[in-house]
């Protein structure tokens, strides 16, 4: 152990440089891994940085769509099963401003700075006729008690009468 300590003492500058380079390579790999996923850093790209780390920030603004919602209203003046869109839906939009941090040109962090609604979405309103569930909604079933049809007696030609 003493031999290792004395060697490190004699080569402090070399040890510091090796630790610095390892720190840069590991932090770069972690940053790229977080942004692009595992296995996305070729070794040639790491070697090109030669231990230098450049951090930059910028402000990025994006406009994203906000989907509309749908509402159904039962209207008793409509026929059962009839549907009519009375107010068509329309998507809105919102503007999001981010502060983006880059390490050696690779995005490593994105933080929302401001979020505002540019255009509010319009809710789609659909009117529908009343719902009919089945035969029991038409009223109670009444059994027909009238007798079945019986034809009148026929008269014969033998003169016996009808």
Backbone as JSON Lines, residues from 0, in Angstrom:
{"i":0,"aa":"X","n":[0.82,-1.19,0.0],"ca":[0.0,0.0,0.0],"c":[0.86,1.25,0.0]}
{"i":1,"aa":"X","n":[2.0,1.16,0.71],"ca":[2.89,2.31,0.75],"c":[3.48,2.59,-0.61]}
{"i":2,"aa":"X","n":[3.71,1.56,-1.37],"ca":[4.3,1.74,-2.71],"c":[3.32,2.5,-3.6]}
{"i":3,"aa":"X","n":[2.02,2.15,-3.5],"ca":[1.0,2.84,-4.3],"c":[0.92,4.29,-3.89]}
{"i":4,"aa":"X","n":[0.93,4.55,-2.59],"ca":[0.85,5.92,-2.1],"c":[2.04,6.73,-2.56]}
{"i":5,"aa":"X","n":[3.22,6.14,-2.53],"ca":[4.4,6.89,-2.96],"c":[4.38,7.13,-4.47]}
{"i":6,"aa":"X","n":[3.86,6.16,-5.23],"ca":[3.77,6.35,-6.68],"c":[2.78,7.48,-6.99]}
{"i":7,"aa":"X","n":[1.6,7.49,-6.32],"ca":[0.61,8.53,-6.52],"c":[1.2,9.88,-6.13]}
{"i":8,"aa":"X","n":[1.95,9.92,-5.05],"ca":[2.58,11.17,-4.63],"c":[3.53,11.71,-5.67]}
{"i":9,"aa":"X","n":[4.28,10.85,-6.33],"ca":[5.23,11.3,-7.36],"c":[4.54,11.68,-8.65]}
{"i":10,"aa":"X","n":[3.36,11.11,-8.92],"ca":[2.67,11.34,-10.2],"c":[1.31,12.0,-10.0]}
{"i":11,"aa":"X","n":[1.23,12.98,-9.1],"ca":[-0.04,13.63,-8.79],"c":[-0.69,14.26,-10.02]}
{"i":12,"aa":"X","n":[0.1,14.92,-10.81],"ca":[-0.45,15.6,-11.99],"c":[-1.05,14.59,-12.97]}
{"i":13,"aa":"X","n":[-0.39,13.48,-13.19],"ca":[-0.9,12.46,-14.12],"c":[-2.18,11.84,-13.56]}
{"i":14,"aa":"X","n":[-2.24,11.58,-12.27],"ca":[-3.42,10.99,-11.66],"c":[-4.6,11.96,-11.75]}
{"i":15,"aa":"X","n":[-4.34,13.23,-11.46],"ca":[-5.41,14.23,-11.57],"c":[-5.94,14.32,-13.0]}
{"i":16,"aa":"X","n":[-5.05,14.29,-13.98],"ca":[-5.48,14.37,-15.37],"c":[-6.34,13.16,-15.75]}
{"i":17,"aa":"X","n":[-5.92,11.96,-15.33],"ca":[-6.68,10.74,-15.64],"c":[-8.06,10.81,-14.97]}
{"i":18,"aa":"X","n":[-8.13,11.24,-13.73],"ca":[-9.41,11.36,-13.05],"c":[-10.3,12.41,-13.72]}
{"i":19,"aa":"X","n":[-9.71,13.51,-14.16],"ca":[-10.47,14.55,-14.85],"c":[-11.07,14.03,-16.15]}
{"i":20,"aa":"X","n":[-10.25,13.34,-16.94],"ca":[-10.72,12.8,-18.22],"c":[-11.82,11.76,-17.96]}
{"i":21,"aa":"X","n":[-11.65,10.91,-16.97],"ca":[-12.69,9.93,-16.66],"c":[-13.99,10.62,-16.24]}
{"i":22,"aa":"X","n":[-13.88,11.68,-15.45],"ca":[-15.07,12.42,-15.02],"c":[-15.79,13.02,-16.23]}
{"i":23,"aa":"X","n":[-15.04,13.6,-17.15],"ca":[-15.65,14.2,-18.34],"c":[-16.32,13.13,-19.2]}
{"i":24,"aa":"X","n":[-15.65,12.02,-19.41],"ca":[-16.21,10.96,-20.26],"c":[-17.47,10.38,-19.61]}
{"i":25,"aa":"X","n":[-17.44,10.13,-18.32],"ca":[-18.6,9.56,-17.63],"c":[-19.76,10.55,-17.64]}
{"i":26,"aa":"X","n":[-19.51,11.83,-17.34],"ca":[-20.61,12.8,-17.34],"c":[-21.18,12.99,-18.73]}
{"i":27,"aa":"X","n":[-20.33,12.98,-19.75],"ca":[-20.82,13.09,-21.13],"c":[-21.68,11.88,-21.48]}
{"i":28,"aa":"X","n":[-21.2,10.68,-21.12],"ca":[-21.97,9.47,-21.4],"c":[-23.32,9.49,-20.7]}
{"i":29,"aa":"X","n":[-23.34,9.93,-19.44],"ca":[-24.61,10.0,-18.72],"c":[-25.56,11.0,-19.36]}
{"i":30,"aa":"X","n":[-25.04,12.15,-19.76],"ca":[-25.89,13.16,-20.38],"c":[-26.48,12.65,-21.69]}
{"i":31,"aa":"X","n":[-25.65,12.05,-22.53],"ca":[-26.15,11.54,-23.81],"c":[-27.08,10.36,-23.59]}
{"i":32,"aa":"X","n":[-26.77,9.53,-22.61],"ca":[-27.63,8.39,-22.3],"c":[-29.01,8.86,-21.84]}
{"i":33,"aa":"X","n":[-29.06,9.94,-21.03],"ca":[-30.34,10.45,-20.56],"c":[-31.16,11.03,-21.7]}
{"i":34,"aa":"X","n":[-30.52,11.68,-22.66],"ca":[-31.24,12.34,-23.75],"c":[-31.57,11.37,-24.87]}
{"i":35,"aa":"X","n":[-30.61,10.55,-25.29],"ca":[-30.77,9.74,-26.49],"c":[-30.97,8.25,-26.23]}
{"i":36,"aa":"X","n":[-30.8,7.8,-25.0],"ca":[-30.99,6.39,-24.7],"c":[-29.67,5.64,-24.67]}
{"i":37,"aa":"X","n":[-29.7,4.39,-24.19],"ca":[-28.46,3.62,-24.04],"c":[-27.85,3.26,-25.39]}
{"i":38,"aa":"X","n":[-26.53,3.16,-25.39],"ca":[-25.8,2.73,-26.59],"c":[-25.76,3.74,-27.69]}
{"i":39,"aa":"X","n":[-25.97,5.03,-27.4],"ca":[-26.03,6.01,-28.46],"c":[-24.75,6.83,-28.6]}
{"i":40,"aa":"X","n":[-23.69,6.53,-27.83],"ca":[-22.46,7.31,-27.88],"c":[-21.35,6.48,-28.49]}
{"i":41,"aa":"X","n":[-20.93,6.8,-29.73],"ca":[-19.78,6.09,-30.28],"c":[-18.5,6.55,-29.59]}
{"i":42,"aa":"X","n":[-17.55,5.64,-29.42],"ca":[-16.3,5.98,-28.73],"c":[-15.51,7.04,-29.47]}
{"i":43,"aa":"X","n":[-15.61,7.11,-30.78],"ca":[-14.89,8.12,-31.54],"c":[-15.36,9.53,-31.17]}
{"i":44,"aa":"X","n":[-16.66,9.69,-30.9],"ca":[-17.16,11.01,-30.51],"c":[-16.63,11.42,-29.15]}
{"i":45,"aa":"X","n":[-16.5,10.46,-28.23],"ca":[-15.98,10.79,-26.91],"c":[-14.53,11.23,-27.03]}
{"i":46,"aa":"X","n":[-13.76,10.53,-27.85],"ca":[-12.34,10.85,-28.0],"c":[-12.13,12.23,-28.6]}
{"i":47,"aa":"X","n":[-13.07,12.71,-29.41],"ca":[-12.92,14.02,-30.06],"c":[-13.01,15.18,-29.09]}
{"i":48,"aa":"X","n":[-13.6,14.98,-27.9],"ca":[-13.75,16.09,-26.97],"c":[-12.49,16.37,-26.17]}
{"i":49,"aa":"X","n":[-11.58,15.45,-26.07],"ca":[-10.27,15.64,-25.45],"c":[-10.37,16.26,-24.07]}
{"i":50,"aa":"X","n":[-11.39,15.87,-23.3],"ca":[-11.5,16.32,-21.93],"c":[-12.11,17.69,-21.74]}
{"i":51,"aa":"X","n":[-12.52,18.36,-22.79],"ca":[-13.1,19.69,-22.68],"c":[-14.63,19.59,-22.67]}
{"i":52,"aa":"X","n":[-15.27,20.22,-21.68],"ca":[-16.72,20.22,-21.58],"c":[-17.21,21.64,-21.78]}
{"i":53,"aa":"X","n":[-18.14,21.81,-22.71],"ca":[-18.74,23.12,-22.98],"c":[-20.22,23.06,-22.63]}
{"i":54,"aa":"X","n":[-20.64,23.9,-21.69],"ca":[-22.03,24.0,-21.32],"c":[-22.61,25.28,-21.9]}
{"i":55,"aa":"X","n":[-23.74,25.17,-22.6],"ca":[-24.44,26.34,-23.13],"c":[-25.91,26.21,-22.8]}
{"i":56,"aa":"X","n":[-26.59,27.36,-22.72],"ca":[-28.04,27.36,-22.5],"c":[-28.69,28.24,-23.56]}
{"i":57,"aa":"X","n":[-29.92,27.93,-23.84],"ca":[-30.69,28.76,-24.78],"c":[-32.16,28.68,-24.39]}
{"i":58,"aa":"X","n":[-32.93,29.6,-24.92],"ca":[-34.37,29.63,-24.68],"c":[-35.06,29.15,-25.95]}
{"i":59,"aa":"X","n":[-35.95,28.17,-25.78],"ca":[-36.67,27.59,-26.92],"c":[-38.17,27.75,-26.66]}
{"i":60,"aa":"X","n":[-38.9,28.22,-27.67],"ca":[-40.35,28.39,-27.56],"c":[-41.04,27.45,-28.55]}
{"i":61,"aa":"X","n":[-42.03,26.72,-28.04],"ca":[-42.8,25.79,-28.88],"c":[-44.29,26.09,-28.75]}
{"i":62,"aa":"X","n":[-45.02,25.9,-29.83],"ca":[-46.48,26.0,-29.8],"c":[-47.03,24.6,-30.0]}
{"i":63,"aa":"X","n":[-47.83,24.13,-29.04],"ca":[-48.37,22.78,-29.1],"c":[-49.89,22.84,-29.13]}
{"i":64,"aa":"X","n":[-50.54,21.89,-29.81],"ca":[-52.01,21.89,-29.86],"c":[-52.62,21.42,-28.55]}
{"i":65,"aa":"X","n":[-53.81,21.95,-28.25],"ca":[-54.6,21.53,-27.09],"c":[-55.9,20.95,-27.65]}
{"i":66,"aa":"X","n":[-56.15,19.64,-27.48],"ca":[-57.34,19.03,-28.07],"c":[-58.63,19.52,-27.4]}
{"i":67,"aa":"X","n":[-59.69,19.58,-28.2],"ca":[-60.99,20.0,-27.66],"c":[-61.67,18.83,-26.96]}
{"i":68,"aa":"X","n":[-62.65,19.14,-26.11],"ca":[-63.44,18.11,-25.43],"c":[-64.81,18.01,-26.08]}
{"i":69,"aa":"X","n":[-65.51,16.92,-25.79],"ca":[-66.84,16.7,-26.37],"c":[-67.87,16.59,-25.26]}
{"i":70,"aa":"X","n":[-69.04,17.21,-25.48],"ca":[-70.14,17.15,-24.53],"c":[-71.4,16.73,-25.27]}
{"i":71,"aa":"X","n":[-72.2,15.83,-24.65],"ca":[-73.46,15.38,-25.23],"c":[-74.6,15.88,-24.35]}
{"i":72,"aa":"X","n":[-75.61,16.51,-25.0],"ca":[-76.76,17.05,-24.29],"c":[-78.01,16.36,-24.82]}
{"i":73,"aa":"X","n":[-78.84,15.83,-23.91],"ca":[-80.09,15.19,-24.34],"c":[-81.15,16.26,-24.57]}
{"i":74,"aa":"X","n":[-81.75,16.23,-25.77],"ca":[-82.75,17.22,-26.14],"c":[-84.09,16.49,-26.34]}
{"i":75,"aa":"X","n":[-85.1,16.73,-25.5],"ca":[-86.36,16.0,-25.62],"c":[-87.16,16.36,-26.87]}
{"i":76,"aa":"X","n":[-86.81,17.44,-27.56],"ca":[-87.54,17.81,-28.78],"c":[-87.09,16.99,-29.98]}
{"i":77,"aa":"X","n":[-85.97,16.27,-29.86],"ca":[-85.46,15.44,-30.96],"c":[-86.11,14.06,-30.91]}
{"i":78,"aa":"X","n":[-86.15,13.38,-32.06],"ca":[-86.61,12.01,-32.14],"c":[-85.58,11.1,-31.45]}
{"i":79,"aa":"X","n":[-86.01,9.99,-30.88],"ca":[-85.06,9.06,-30.26],"c":[-84.01,8.6,-31.27]}
{"i":80,"aa":"X","n":[-82.75,8.64,-30.86],"ca":[-81.65,8.2,-31.71],"c":[-81.1,9.28,-32.64]}
{"i":81,"aa":"X","n":[-81.74,10.43,-32.75],"ca":[-81.27,11.49,-33.63],"c":[-80.13,12.25,-32.95]}
{"i":82,"aa":"X","n":[-79.06,12.55,-33.72],"ca":[-77.9,13.28,-33.2],"c":[-77.61,14.48,-34.1]}
{"i":83,"aa":"X","n":[-77.24,15.58,-33.49],"ca":[-76.87,16.77,-34.26],"c":[-75.78,17.53,-33.51]}
{"i":84,"aa":"X","n":[-74.69,17.83,-34.23],"ca":[-73.61,18.63,-33.65],"c":[-74.03,20.09,-33.75]}
{"i":85,"aa":"X","n":[-74.26,20.72,-32.6],"ca":[-74.71,22.12,-32.6],"c":[-73.53,23.09,-32.56]}
{"i":86,"aa":"X","n":[-72.45,22.71,-31.91],"ca":[-71.23,23.53,-31.87],"c":[-70.05,22.63,-32.22]}
{"i":87,"aa":"X","n":[-69.44,22.83,-33.38],"ca":[-68.3,21.98,-33.73],"c":[-67.09,22.3,-32.84]}
{"i":88,"aa":"X","n":[-66.35,21.27,-32.5],"ca":[-65.16,21.45,-31.66],"c":[-64.0,22.0,-32.47]}
{"i":89,"aa":"X","n":[-63.12,22.72,-31.79],"ca":[-61.94,23.28,-32.45],"c":[-60.78,23.2,-31.47]}
{"i":90,"aa":"X","n":[-59.64,22.65,-31.94],"ca":[-58.45,22.57,-31.1],"c":[-57.91,23.95,-30.79]}
{"i":91,"aa":"X","n":[-57.33,24.08,-29.61],"ca":[-56.67,25.32,-29.22],"c":[-55.17,25.15,-29.35]}
{"i":92,"aa":"X","n":[-54.42,26.08,-28.81],"ca":[-52.96,25.97,-28.82],"c":[-52.4,26.69,-27.61]}
{"i":93,"aa":"X","n":[-51.23,26.21,-27.15],"ca":[-50.56,26.88,-26.06],"c":[-49.08,27.02,-26.41]}
{"i":94,"aa":"X","n":[-48.47,28.06,-25.87],"ca":[-47.07,28.35,-26.12],"c":[-46.29,28.01,-24.86]}
{"i":95,"aa":"X","n":[-45.24,27.19,-25.04],"ca":[-44.4,26.78,-23.92],"c":[-42.98,27.27,-24.19]}
{"i":96,"aa":"X","n":[-42.41,27.94,-23.2],"ca":[-41.03,28.42,-23.31],"c":[-40.16,27.59,-22.37]}
{"i":97,"aa":"X","n":[-39.06,27.04,-22.92],"ca":[-38.14,26.2,-22.16],"c":[-36.77,26.87,-22.07]}
{"i":98,"aa":"X","n":[-36.05,26.57,-20.98],"ca":[-34.63,26.88,-20.91],"c":[-33.91,25.55,-21.12]}
{"i":99,"aa":"X","n":[-33.12,25.45,-22.2],"ca":[-32.49,24.21,-22.6],"c":[-30.99,24.32,-22.31]}
{"i":100,"aa":"X","n":[-30.43,23.28,-21.67],"ca":[-29.01,23.22,-21.39],"c":[-28.37,22.18,-22.3]}
{"i":101,"aa":"X","n":[-27.24,22.56,-22.91],"ca":[-26.51,21.67,-23.8],"c":[-25.12,21.4,-23.22]}
{"i":102,"aa":"X","n":[-24.66,20.14,-23.29],"ca":[-23.3,19.79,-22.92],"c":[-22.61,19.3,-24.18]}
{"i":103,"aa":"X","n":[-21.61,20.06,-24.63],"ca":[-20.88,19.75,-25.86],"c":[-21.85,19.57,-27.04]}
{"i":104,"aa":"X","n":[-22.87,20.43,-27.1],"ca":[-23.81,20.42,-28.22],"c":[-24.94,19.43,-28.1]}
{"i":105,"aa":"X","n":[-24.98,18.64,-27.02],"ca":[-26.03,17.64,-26.83],"c":[-26.96,18.14,-25.73]}
{"i":106,"aa":"X","n":[-28.28,18.14,-26.0],"ca":[-29.25,18.6,-25.0],"c":[-29.23,17.68,-23.79]}
{"i":107,"aa":"X","n":[-29.03,18.27,-22.59],"ca":[-28.98,17.48,-21.36],"c":[-30.11,17.81,-20.4]}
{"i":108,"aa":"X","n":[-30.71,18.98,-20.53],"ca":[-31.77,19.38,-19.6],"c":[-32.73,20.33,-20.29]}
{"i":109,"aa":"X","n":[-34.02,20.21,-19.94],"ca":[-35.04,21.09,-20.49],"c":[-36.0,21.43,-19.36]}
{"i":110,"aa":"X","n":[-36.13,22.73,-19.05],"ca":[-36.97,23.17,-17.94],"c":[-38.0,24.18,-18.46]}
{"i":111,"aa":"X","n":[-39.28,23.99,-18.07],"ca":[-40.34,24.91,-18.49],"c":[-40.17,26.22,-17.73]}
{"i":112,"aa":"X","n":[-40.08,27.33,-18.48],"ca":[-39.95,28.65,-17.89],"c":[-41.3,29.35,-17.85]}
{"i":113,"aa":"X","n":[-42.06,29.22,-18.95],"ca":[-43.36,29.89,-19.03],"c":[-44.29,29.05,-19.91]}
{"i":114,"aa":"X","n":[-45.57,29.06,-19.54],"ca":[-46.59,28.34,-20.31],"c":[-47.83,29.22,-20.37]}
{"i":115,"aa":"X","n":[-48.31,29.49,-21.59],"ca":[-49.48,30.35,-21.74],"c":[-50.4,29.8,-22.83]}
{"i":116,"aa":"X","n":[-51.7,29.99,-22.64],"ca":[-52.7,29.53,-23.6],"c":[-52.82,30.58,-24.71]}
{"i":117,"aa":"X","n":[-52.45,30.22,-25.93],"ca":[-52.54,31.14,-27.06],"c":[-53.97,31.23,-27.59]}
{"i":118,"aa":"X","n":[-54.6,30.05,-27.74],"ca":[-55.95,29.98,-28.27],"c":[-56.68,28.88,-27.49]}
{"i":119,"aa":"X","n":[-57.76,29.25,-26.81],"ca":[-58.51,28.28,-26.0],"c":[-59.27,27.32,-26.91]}
{"i":120,"aa":"X","n":[-59.34,26.03,-26.56],"ca":[-60.1,25.08,-27.38],"c":[-61.61,25.32,-27.21]}
{"i":121,"aa":"X","n":[-62.36,25.01,-28.28],"ca":[-63.83,25.15,-28.26],"c":[-64.42,23.75,-28.05]}
{"i":122,"aa":"X","n":[-65.27,23.6,-27.05],"ca":[-65.9,22.32,-26.74],"c":[-66.94,21.97,-27.79]}
{"i":123,"aa":"X","n":[-66.9,20.73,-28.29],"ca":[-67.9,20.26,-29.26],"c":[-69.15,19.85,-28.49]}
{"i":124,"aa":"X","n":[-70.3,20.41,-28.88],"ca":[-71.58,20.1,-28.23],"c":[-72.46,19.35,-29.22]}
{"i":125,"aa":"X","n":[-72.91,18.17,-28.81],"ca":[-73.78,17.33,-29.64],"c":[-75.1,17.14,-28.92]}
{"i":126,"aa":"X","n":[-76.22,17.51,-29.57],"ca":[-77.55,17.28,-29.03],"c":[-78.05,15.93,-29.54]}
{"i":127,"aa":"X","n":[-78.68,15.16,-28.65],"ca":[-79.2,13.85,-29.02],"c":[-80.64,13.73,-28.56]}
{"i":128,"aa":"X","n":[-81.39,12.89,-29.27],"ca":[-82.77,12.62,-28.88],"c":[-82.8,11.75,-27.64]}
{"i":129,"aa":"X","n":[-83.97,11.62,-27.01],"ca":[-84.04,10.83,-25.78],"c":[-83.66,9.37,-26.04]}
{"i":130,"aa":"X","n":[-83.11,8.75,-25.04],"ca":[-82.65,7.37,-25.13],"c":[-83.79,6.41,-24.84]}
{"i":131,"aa":"X","n":[-83.96,5.42,-25.7],"ca":[-84.96,4.38,-25.48],"c":[-84.21,3.09,-25.25]}
{"i":132,"aa":"X","n":[-84.45,2.49,-24.09],"ca":[-83.68,1.33,-23.67],"c":[-84.16,0.04,-24.32]}
{"i":133,"aa":"X","n":[-85.46,-0.16,-24.48],"ca":[-85.96,-1.42,-25.04],"c":[-87.47,-1.45,-24.96]}
{"i":134,"aa":"X","n":[-88.07,-2.65,-25.09],"ca":[-89.53,-2.74,-25.13],"c":[-90.21,-2.3,-23.84]}
{"i":135,"aa":"X","n":[-89.54,-2.4,-22.69],"ca":[-90.2,-2.03,-21.45],"c":[-90.37,-0.52,-21.31]}
{"i":136,"aa":"X","n":[-89.68,0.27,-22.11],"ca":[-89.85,1.72,-22.04],"c":[-91.06,2.17,-22.83]}
{"i":137,"aa":"X","n":[-91.63,1.27,-23.63],"ca":[-92.8,1.63,-24.41],"c":[-94.09,1.46,-23.61]}
{"i":138,"aa":"X","n":[-94.0,0.97,-22.41],"ca":[-95.17,0.74,-21.58],"c":[-95.32,-0.73,-21.28]}
{"i":139,"aa":"X","n":[-96.27,-1.09,-20.43],"ca":[-96.41,-2.5,-20.07],"c":[-96.97,-3.29,-21.26]}
{"i":140,"aa":"X","n":[-96.57,-4.54,-21.32],"ca":[-97.08,-5.44,-22.36],"c":[-98.46,-5.92,-21.94]}
{"i":141,"aa":"X","n":[-99.48,-5.69,-22.79],"ca":[-100.87,-6.09,-22.51],"c":[-101.18,-7.27,-23.41]}
{"i":142,"aa":"X","n":[-101.67,-8.34,-22.81],"ca":[-102.0,-9.53,-23.58],"c":[-103.34,-9.32,-24.28]}
{"i":143,"aa":"X","n":[-103.4,-9.71,-25.53],"ca":[-104.62,-9.57,-26.33],"c":[-105.62,-10.65,-25.91]}
{"i":144,"aa":"X","n":[-106.79,-10.22,-25.42],"ca":[-107.8,-11.18,-24.93],"c":[-108.95,-11.38,-25.91]}
{"i":145,"aa":"X","n":[-108.9,-10.78,-27.08],"ca":[-109.98,-10.97,-28.05],"c":[-109.92,-12.38,-28.61]}
{"i":146,"aa":"X","n":[-111.1,-13.0,-28.84],"ca":[-111.09,-14.38,-29.35],"c":[-110.56,-14.43,-30.77]}
{"i":147,"aa":"X","n":[-110.06,-15.58,-31.1],"ca":[-109.54,-15.78,-32.45],"c":[-110.67,-15.71,-33.46]}
{"i":148,"aa":"X","n":[-110.38,-15.43,-34.68],"ca":[-111.38,-15.29,-35.75],"c":[-112.01,-16.65,-36.05]}
{"i":149,"aa":"X","n":[-113.3,-16.66,-36.06],"ca":[-114.03,-17.86,-36.48],"c":[-114.93,-17.47,-37.64]}
{"i":150,"aa":"X","n":[-114.86,-18.18,-38.75],"ca":[-115.66,-17.8,-39.91],"c":[-117.14,-18.11,-39.67]}
{"i":151,"aa":"X","n":[-118.06,-17.38,-40.31],"ca":[-119.49,-17.65,-40.14],"c":[-119.85,-19.01,-40.76]}
{"i":152,"aa":"X","n":[-120.94,-19.61,-40.27],"ca":[-121.31,-20.92,-40.84],"c":[-121.7,-20.77,-42.31]}
{"i":153,"aa":"X","n":[-121.43,-21.78,-43.05],"ca":[-121.76,-21.76,-44.48],"c":[-123.11,-22.45,-44.71]}
{"i":154,"aa":"X","n":[-123.85,-22.0,-45.66],"ca":[-125.15,-22.59,-45.99],"c":[-124.97,-23.7,-47.0]}
{"i":155,"aa":"X","n":[-125.75,-24.74,-46.86],"ca":[-125.68,-25.84,-47.8],"c":[-126.87,-25.76,-48.75]}
{"i":156,"aa":"X","n":[-126.71,-26.34,-49.92],"ca":[-127.76,-26.29,-50.95],"c":[-128.86,-27.37,-50.78]}
{"i":157,"aa":"X","n":[-128.81,-28.15,-49.75],"ca":[-129.8,-29.23,-49.58],"c":[-131.12,-28.74,-49.03]}
{"i":158,"aa":"X","n":[-131.22,-27.43,-48.72],"ca":[-132.47,-26.85,-48.29],"c":[-132.67,-26.93,-46.8]}
{"i":159,"aa":"X","n":[-131.68,-27.29,-46.05],"ca":[-131.85,-27.37,-44.61],"c":[-131.7,-26.0,-43.97]}
{"i":160,"aa":"X","n":[-131.27,-25.04,-44.69],"ca":[-131.12,-23.71,-44.16],"c":[-129.73,-23.44,-43.65]}
{"i":161,"aa":"X","n":[-129.62,-22.27,-43.14],"ca":[-128.29,-21.89,-42.64],"c":[-128.24,-22.01,-41.14]}
